[in-house]
Amino acid sequence: MRKSISVLLVIVFFQSCQKEEKKDSDILSNTSPKYETYNYSGFTKEEIYAFHKHIYEGGNWTVYGDTERYFYLNFSEIGNHSRILKSDTPRVLEETPRDDVKNFITTTDLKKGGGLSLNDYVQQVEVNGLIIIHKGKIVFEGYPRMFPTDLHINMLITQVFVSSSIAILEDKGLIDTSKPIDYYFDAFKNSGWEGVPVIDILNNSSGIDPSSMKIYKPSYNPIKDLTTAKSVKPSGTEYQFSNADALVLTLLVEKASGLTFRDFVEQEIWDKIGAEHSALLAINKNGTSLSYLDGMSTTLRDLARFGLSFTPSGRKSANPIISDAHLFKIRDVNKDLDKSRDLEEKKYSCYQWGEVYEDGDFYKGAHGGQGLYISPSKDLVIAFYGTANTDRESNQLHIIARQLSKSGLFDLD
């Protein structure tokens, strides 16, 4: 009798499990995604073996082409890293593909692929993945040379995660960017950094000679090496890109917050944007975050989720990650930092964003064809990954992104 009751209980339990409603965590996989994969099949065993043989024998990953692309997509196999854990409540991205975006014709003056439709461009030029989100919805998404779940290295795009972290701490009253960096680090007194306001470091105008520091050694004391910096011009007077600026800002995030950069990003950004996948953060052998160099590795969708936090669709909560104050500061540029060239529209550097335009759009790019373009006024995010070919030619999606933003396709009603 007891045996019959036990069997009956098991059957009832099994049936109740079958009828159990799906939890929220399953919602992302309820429908088939609408992105294009263009029949991408990944790397062959022979290609994987050849890459690892190349690295084992002392070869550098910066050789362009598919060897470099393998590094971009498989950083966890090669570089030291820590893991930034995904959100417990991933943000669902609605998919509403638009043919007018897919068939958008690129400008004819590109070095390669000019005059092609956007859909053809990503297949024929050095693009690994592209996603476009308008009003919070995916209107185009394609993966010609990577899988949608691949963690792709972001490199210098990570520097705007650093500047966003600074802004979050500003909003909390824990950092004053008008103060000189030696206010926060006594070790920087009597060095080239003395008297340099944090805001000028944020804007890549520290006036520091990048060659005066040894910040690329495999194991080092970052503060000690940074104190060797030499000032070559007054800060805030001229744009001069330097990875050292992002390193100093990373150390400031850690000092002001009392957290490692990895922990800060996980708690204050990655979890709050609803990241679907865990990310990787490159670290030095001594554990220092390489936020200024290799940076983070993320899925393309999660990079776009970060981009959304700067747009109206991503800032609907009562306490958005990116505040009104921070958006204003990004666009309140130092006019001395004009990066324009002849016949180009005005663009500036501000808060580690490489290009801030006069209409309020801003963009950050990275080696090989990575990019994040944001237009708050159009509620638009364009994120992409790429790898330069063996002739060192990269995609020009940064130009196409600007063209798309100004095309009228994304003007708000």
C-alpha positions as CSV (number, residue, x, y, z in Angstrom):
1,M,0.0,0.0,0.0
2,R,2.8,2.4,1.0
3,K,4.5,1.6,-2.3
4,S,1.3,2.5,-4.3
5,I,1.0,5.8,-2.4
6,S,4.7,6.6,-3.1
7,V,4.2,5.9,-6.8
8,L,1.0,8.0,-6.9
9,L,2.9,10.9,-5.2
10,V,5.6,10.8,-7.8
11,I,3.1,10.8,-10.6
12,V,1.3,13.8,-9.0
13,F,4.6,15.6,-8.5
14,F,5.6,15.0,-12.1
15,Q,2.3,16.3,-13.4
16,S,2.5,19.4,-11.3
17,C,6.0,20.1,-12.6
18,Q,4.7,19.8,-16.2
19,K,2.0,22.3,-15.5
20,E,4.4,24.7,-13.6
21,E,4.5,28.1,-15.4
22,K,7.8,29.2,-16.9
23,K,9.8,31.6,-14.8
24,D,10.9,35.0,-15.9
25,S,14.5,33.7,-16.5
26,D,13.1,31.7,-19.4
27,I,11.5,34.6,-21.2
28,L,14.6,35.4,-23.4
29,S,14.3,32.0,-25.1
30,N,10.6,31.9,-25.7
31,T,10.8,33.0,-29.3
32,S,13.3,32.5,-32.1
33,P,15.6,35.4,-32.6
34,K,15.2,37.5,-35.8
35,Y,18.9,38.3,-36.4
36,E,20.9,37.3,-39.4
37,T,23.8,34.9,-39.0
38,Y,24.7,34.6,-42.7
39,N,25.5,30.9,-42.2
40,Y,28.6,31.7,-40.1
41,S,30.1,28.4,-38.9
42,G,33.0,29.4,-36.6
43,F,36.6,28.3,-36.7
44,T,37.8,24.9,-37.9
45,K,39.9,22.7,-35.7
46,E,42.8,23.4,-37.9
47,E,42.4,27.1,-37.5
48,I,42.1,26.8,-33.8
49,Y,45.2,24.7,-33.6
50,A,47.2,27.0,-35.8
51,F,46.3,30.0,-33.6
52,H,47.4,28.3,-30.4
53,K,50.6,27.1,-32.0
54,H,51.3,30.7,-33.1
55,I,50.8,32.0,-29.6
56,Y,52.7,29.1,-27.9
57,E,55.7,29.8,-30.2
58,G,55.8,33.4,-29.1
59,G,53.7,35.0,-31.8
60,N,51.7,38.2,-31.2
61,W,47.9,38.3,-31.7
62,T,48.1,41.6,-33.5
63,V,48.7,40.1,-36.9
64,Y,45.2,41.1,-38.3
65,G,42.9,38.8,-40.2
66,D,41.3,35.7,-38.8
67,T,44.2,35.0,-36.4
68,E,43.4,38.3,-34.6
69,R,39.7,37.7,-34.9
70,Y,40.2,34.4,-33.0
71,F,41.8,36.3,-30.2
72,Y,39.0,38.9,-30.1
73,L,36.4,36.1,-29.7
74,N,38.3,33.8,-27.4
75,F,40.1,36.1,-25.0
76,S,39.4,33.7,-22.1
77,E,41.7,31.2,-23.6
78,I,44.7,33.5,-23.9
79,G,44.5,36.5,-21.5
80,N,44.3,36.8,-17.7
81,H,40.8,37.9,-16.7
82,S,38.2,38.2,-14.1
83,R,34.5,37.5,-14.6
84,I,31.7,40.2,-14.3
85,L,28.6,38.3,-13.5
86,K,25.4,38.7,-15.5
87,S,22.2,40.2,-14.1
88,D,19.7,38.0,-12.4
89,T,17.0,39.9,-14.3
90,P,18.2,40.3,-18.0
91,R,16.6,43.1,-19.9
92,V,14.4,41.7,-22.7
93,L,15.1,43.4,-26.1
94,E,12.1,43.4,-28.4
95,E,12.9,42.7,-32.0
96,T,11.2,44.7,-34.8
97,P,13.5,44.3,-37.9
98,R,13.1,47.1,-40.4
99,D,13.7,46.6,-44.1
100,D,14.4,50.3,-44.6
101,V,17.4,50.0,-42.2
102,K,18.6,46.6,-43.7
103,N,18.5,48.1,-47.2
104,F,20.0,51.5,-46.3
105,I,22.6,52.5,-48.9
106,T,26.0,53.4,-47.5
107,T,27.8,56.5,-48.6
108,T,29.7,56.1,-51.8
109,D,33.0,57.7,-50.6
110,L,33.9,54.8,-48.3
111,K,37.3,53.2,-48.8
112,K,35.6,49.9,-49.3
113,G,31.9,48.8,-49.8
114,G,30.6,52.3,-50.6
115,G,27.2,52.2,-52.2
116,L,26.2,48.8,-50.8
117,S,23.1,48.2,-48.7
118,L,23.8,47.9,-45.0
119,N,23.0,44.2,-45.1
120,D,25.5,43.6,-48.0
121,Y,28.1,45.8,-46.4
122,V,28.4,43.8,-43.2
123,Q,28.9,40.6,-45.2
124,Q,31.5,42.0,-47.6
125,V,33.5,44.2,-45.4
126,E,35.4,43.4,-42.2
127,V,32.4,43.3,-39.8
128,N,32.0,40.7,-37.1
129,G,28.6,41.9,-35.8
130,L,26.3,44.9,-35.9
131,I,23.2,45.8,-33.9
132,I,21.0,48.9,-34.2
133,I,18.4,49.7,-31.5
134,H,15.8,52.5,-32.0
135,K,13.4,53.5,-29.3
136,G,14.5,50.4,-27.2
137,K,13.8,47.9,-30.0
138,I,16.2,46.0,-32.2
139,V,15.7,47.2,-35.8
140,F,18.8,45.5,-37.3
141,E,21.1,42.7,-36.1
142,G,23.6,40.6,-38.0
143,Y,26.5,38.4,-37.2
144,P,28.5,37.6,-40.3
145,R,31.7,36.6,-38.5
146,M,30.8,35.7,-34.9
147,F,28.1,33.9,-33.0
148,P,25.6,36.0,-31.1
149,T,26.7,34.6,-27.8
150,D,30.4,35.1,-28.4
151,L,32.2,37.4,-25.9
152,H,34.0,39.8,-28.1
153,I,36.8,42.0,-26.8
154,N,35.9,45.7,-26.5
155,M,39.3,47.2,-26.0
156,L,39.2,51.0,-25.7
157,I,35.4,51.0,-25.6
158,T,35.9,49.9,-22.0
159,Q,37.2,53.4,-21.2
160,V,33.6,54.8,-21.4
161,F,32.7,52.2,-18.7
162,V,35.4,53.9,-16.7
163,S,34.2,57.4,-17.3
164,S,30.6,56.3,-16.6
165,S,31.8,54.9,-13.3
166,I,33.4,58.2,-12.5
167,A,30.1,59.9,-13.3
168,I,28.1,57.6,-11.0
169,L,30.5,58.4,-8.2
170,E,30.1,62.1,-9.0
171,D,26.4,61.8,-8.6
172,K,27.0,60.2,-5.2
173,G,29.2,63.1,-4.2
174,L,32.3,60.9,-3.9
175,I,34.3,62.6,-6.7
176,D,34.7,66.2,-7.6
177,T,36.1,66.4,-11.2
178,S,37.2,70.0,-10.8
179,K,39.7,69.0,-8.2
180,P,43.3,68.0,-9.2
181,I,44.1,64.3,-9.3
182,D,46.8,64.8,-6.6
183,Y,44.0,65.8,-4.3
184,Y,43.0,62.1,-4.4
185,F,46.5,60.6,-4.7
186,D,49.3,62.2,-2.7
187,A,51.8,60.2,-4.6
188,F,51.1,62.3,-7.7
189,K,52.4,65.5,-6.0
190,N,55.7,66.7,-7.5
191,S,54.9,64.7,-10.7
192,G,53.6,65.7,-14.1
193,W,50.1,64.9,-12.8
194,E,50.2,67.6,-10.0
195,G,47.5,70.2,-10.5
196,V,45.8,68.4,-13.4
197,P,42.0,68.5,-12.8
198,V,40.2,65.2,-13.1
199,I,38.0,66.7,-15.8
200,D,41.0,67.2,-18.1
201,I,42.0,63.6,-17.6
202,L,38.4,62.6,-18.5
203,N,38.7,64.6,-21.7
204,N,42.0,63.2,-22.8
205,S,43.7,66.5,-22.3
206,S,46.0,65.8,-19.3
207,G,49.0,67.3,-21.0
208,I,51.1,64.3,-20.0
209,D,53.7,62.7,-22.3
210,P,52.5,59.1,-22.7
211,S,56.0,57.9,-23.4
212,S,57.2,59.1,-20.0
213,M,55.5,56.2,-18.2
214,K,56.0,52.5,-18.3
215,I,52.4,51.3,-18.0
216,Y,52.6,48.2,-20.2
217,K,54.9,46.1,-18.2
218,P,53.6,42.5,-17.4
219,S,53.7,43.2,-13.6
220,Y,54.0,46.6,-12.1
221,N,53.0,49.1,-9.4
222,P,50.6,51.4,-11.3
223,I,50.9,54.3,-8.9
224,K,54.7,54.2,-8.9
225,D,55.0,54.0,-12.6
226,L,52.5,56.8,-13.2
227,T,54.5,59.1,-10.9
228,T,57.2,59.1,-13.6
229,A,54.9,61.1,-15.9
230,K,56.2,64.3,-17.5
231,S,53.9,67.2,-18.4
232,V,54.5,68.6,-21.9
233,K,51.7,71.1,-22.1
234,P,49.1,72.8,-19.9
235,S,46.1,70.4,-19.3
236,G,42.8,71.2,-20.9
237,T,44.4,72.9,-23.9
238,E,44.8,70.2,-26.5
239,Y,43.4,66.7,-27.1
240,Q,46.0,64.0,-26.8
241,F,44.9,60.4,-26.5
242,S,46.7,58.4,-23.8
243,N,45.8,55.1,-22.2
244,A,47.3,56.4,-19.0
245,D,44.4,58.7,-18.6
246,A,42.0,55.8,-18.4
247,L,44.3,53.9,-16.0
248,V,44.4,56.9,-13.6
249,L,40.6,57.1,-13.8
250,T,40.3,53.4,-13.0
251,L,42.4,53.8,-9.9
252,L,40.3,56.8,-8.9
253,V,37.1,54.7,-9.2
254,E,38.6,52.1,-7.0
255,K,39.8,54.6,-4.4
256,A,36.5,56.6,-4.2
257,S,34.3,53.5,-4.2
258,G,36.4,51.2,-2.0
259,L,35.7,48.4,-4.6
260,T,37.8,46.9,-7.4
261,F,36.9,48.2,-10.8
262,R,35.5,44.7,-11.6
263,D,33.2,44.7,-8.6
264,F,32.1,48.3,-9.2
265,V,31.1,47.6,-12.8
266,E,29.3,44.5,-11.8
267,Q,27.2,46.2,-9.1
268,E,26.6,49.6,-10.5
269,I,26.5,49.0,-14.3
270,W,26.4,45.4,-15.5
271,D,23.6,44.2,-13.1
272,K,21.6,47.4,-13.6
273,I,21.6,47.3,-17.4
274,G,20.1,43.8,-17.3
275,A,23.1,42.1,-18.9
276,E,22.1,38.7,-20.3
277,H,25.6,37.2,-20.2
278,S,28.6,37.5,-17.9
279,A,31.5,39.5,-19.2
280,L,35.3,39.2,-18.9
281,L,37.6,42.0,-17.7
282,A,41.3,41.7,-18.7
283,I,43.6,41.9,-15.7
284,N,47.4,42.2,-15.3
285,K,49.4,39.4,-13.6
286,N,49.2,41.4,-10.4
287,G,45.4,41.7,-10.6
288,T,45.3,45.3,-11.9
289,S,42.3,45.9,-14.2
290,L,43.4,46.4,-17.8
291,S,40.4,48.7,-18.4
292,Y,42.6,51.0,-20.5
293,L,44.0,48.4,-22.8
294,D,42.4,45.0,-23.6
295,G,39.4,46.0,-21.5
296,M,36.1,44.0,-21.3
297,S,34.8,41.2,-23.5
298,T,31.0,41.2,-23.9
299,T,28.3,40.0,-26.2
300,L,27.2,42.6,-28.8
301,R,23.7,42.7,-27.3
302,D,25.1,43.4,-23.8
303,L,27.3,46.2,-25.2
304,A,24.1,47.6,-26.7
305,R,22.3,47.3,-23.4
306,F,25.0,49.5,-21.9
307,G,24.5,52.0,-24.8
308,L,20.7,52.0,-24.0
309,S,21.4,53.5,-20.6
310,F,22.2,56.8,-22.3
311,T,18.9,56.9,-24.2
312,P,15.4,57.8,-23.3
313,S,14.3,54.2,-23.6
314,G,16.9,53.1,-21.2
315,R,16.5,55.9,-18.7
316,K,12.8,55.4,-17.8
317,S,13.4,54.3,-14.2
318,A,13.2,56.8,-11.3
319,N,17.0,56.4,-10.8
320,P,18.7,55.8,-14.2
321,I,22.3,54.7,-14.2
322,I,23.2,57.6,-16.5
323,S,21.8,60.8,-14.9
324,D,20.7,64.0,-16.6
325,A,23.8,65.6,-15.1
326,H,26.1,63.1,-16.7
327,L,24.4,63.4,-20.2
328,F,24.8,67.2,-19.9
329,K,28.5,66.9,-19.0
330,I,29.2,64.6,-22.0
331,R,27.8,67.2,-24.3
332,D,29.1,70.3,-22.5
333,V,32.4,70.0,-24.4
334,N,35.7,72.0,-24.0
335,K,35.8,73.9,-27.3
336,D,39.6,73.8,-27.1
337,L,39.5,70.1,-27.7
338,D,38.2,70.4,-31.3
339,K,39.2,67.2,-33.2
340,S,37.8,68.3,-36.5
341,R,39.7,68.1,-39.7
342,D,39.2,70.1,-42.9
343,L,35.8,69.6,-44.5
344,E,34.5,67.6,-41.4
345,E,31.9,68.6,-39.0
346,K,32.9,69.7,-35.5
347,K,33.7,66.9,-33.0
348,Y,35.3,66.9,-29.6
349,S,36.5,64.5,-26.9
350,C,34.7,64.5,-23.6
351,Y,34.4,62.0,-20.7
352,Q,36.5,59.5,-22.6
353,W,34.1,59.5,-25.6
354,G,36.3,59.8,-28.7
355,E,33.8,61.9,-30.7
356,V,31.1,64.2,-29.3
357,Y,29.2,66.1,-32.1
358,E,27.5,69.4,-31.8
359,D,24.1,67.8,-32.2
360,G,24.7,65.8,-29.0
361,D,25.5,62.4,-30.5
362,F,28.7,60.7,-29.2
363,Y,30.9,57.8,-30.2
364,K,33.7,55.6,-28.9
365,G,35.8,53.4,-31.2
366,A,38.5,50.9,-30.8
367,H,41.3,49.0,-32.7
368,G,40.1,46.7,-35.4
369,G,36.7,48.1,-36.0
370,Q,34.8,48.1,-32.6
371,G,32.4,50.9,-31.9
372,L,29.5,52.3,-29.8
373,Y,27.5,55.2,-31.3
374,I,24.7,56.8,-29.3
375,S,22.2,59.5,-30.2
376,P,20.1,60.4,-27.1
377,S,18.0,62.8,-29.1
378,K,17.0,60.1,-31.6
379,D,16.8,57.3,-28.9
380,L,19.3,55.4,-31.1
381,V,22.2,53.0,-30.3
382,I,24.5,51.5,-32.8
383,A,27.1,48.9,-31.6
384,F,29.5,46.9,-33.7
385,Y,32.5,44.7,-33.7
386,G,35.1,44.1,-36.5
387,T,38.6,42.9,-37.2
388,A,41.0,44.5,-39.6
389,N,42.1,42.3,-42.5
390,T,45.7,41.4,-43.2
391,D,46.1,44.6,-45.2
392,R,45.1,46.4,-42.0
393,E,41.8,47.6,-43.4
394,S,39.0,48.0,-40.9
395,N,35.3,48.6,-41.5
396,Q,34.0,52.2,-41.5
397,L,30.9,51.6,-39.5
398,H,31.7,54.7,-37.5
399,I,31.1,56.8,-40.6
400,I,28.0,54.8,-41.5
401,A,26.6,55.1,-38.0
402,R,26.9,58.9,-38.3
403,Q,25.3,58.8,-41.7
404,L,22.4,56.6,-40.3
405,S,21.8,59.0,-37.5
406,K,21.5,61.9,-39.8
407,S,19.5,60.0,-42.5
408,G,16.0,60.8,-41.1
409,L,15.3,57.1,-40.6
410,F,15.4,57.5,-36.8
411,D,13.9,60.9,-36.3
412,L,11.4,60.8,-33.5
413,D,7.8,61.7,-34.1
